[in-house]
């Protein structure tokens, strides 16, 4: 049986969503509809808030992926070692 | 394999889906300023970013959902593998697979070895149906072993016994 993978295509998509959040935070200033030092427009408020939400949720998702993936990998190694020990015991008895 | 990692990822992706939908409709909900030539830079930024976020989020949902579905089906196979890998201790008392080659190998000898004792019920058979089926399977196995022993012994002694 193959060991569980730590990263997958979904992980890449989650990382890209985080980058989209960074883009949303920077877009008002990058595109130029918000000048620095002036009162923020509604669009700027919206973009910064939604971008921050995207960044935080993506980071949490990636953190969960890595944390649970490491736990699954540890469980897999433990089970693999147990199966190898059982096979060795059976061969010794035979 | 556990599915906790996919639950957290699916939750994050669901947030991204909601954010993408909001970005698509936000220019009209929040009444962004429009230009005479068409959409302004604020509308263009939010609309196309929202579209990209929505596409990425749905792609991530599909990928995570597929992997989670495979992970949910995996415990059946892994449990079966664990049952094979972890001996219960009954294998010593049930040497039936080893007895079959011994019967076949003793076909040319005058006296066939005695039939092997029937295998005891496995420790995992705890349900009602299993409790009913295990004695039947044990009796059938014992009968099969006896018939094979009699057939191998009868072939050497001129067809006696059946």
Interface residues (C-beta under 8 A of the other chain):
Chain A: X1 X4 X8 X9 X10 X11 X13 X14 X16 X17 X20 X23 X24 X27 X28 X31 X32 X33 X41 X42 X43 X46 X47 X50 X53 X54 X57 X58 X60 X61 X62 X63 X64 X65 X67 X68 X69 X71 X72 X75 X76 X79 X82 X83 X86 X87 X89 X90 X93
Chain B: X1 X2 X4 X5 X7 X8 X9 X11 X12 X13 X15 X16 X19 X22 X23 X26 X27 X30 X31 X32 X40 X41 X42 X45 X46 X49 X52 X53 X56 X57 X59 X60 X63 X64 X67 X77 X78 X81 X82 X85 X86 X87 X91 X92
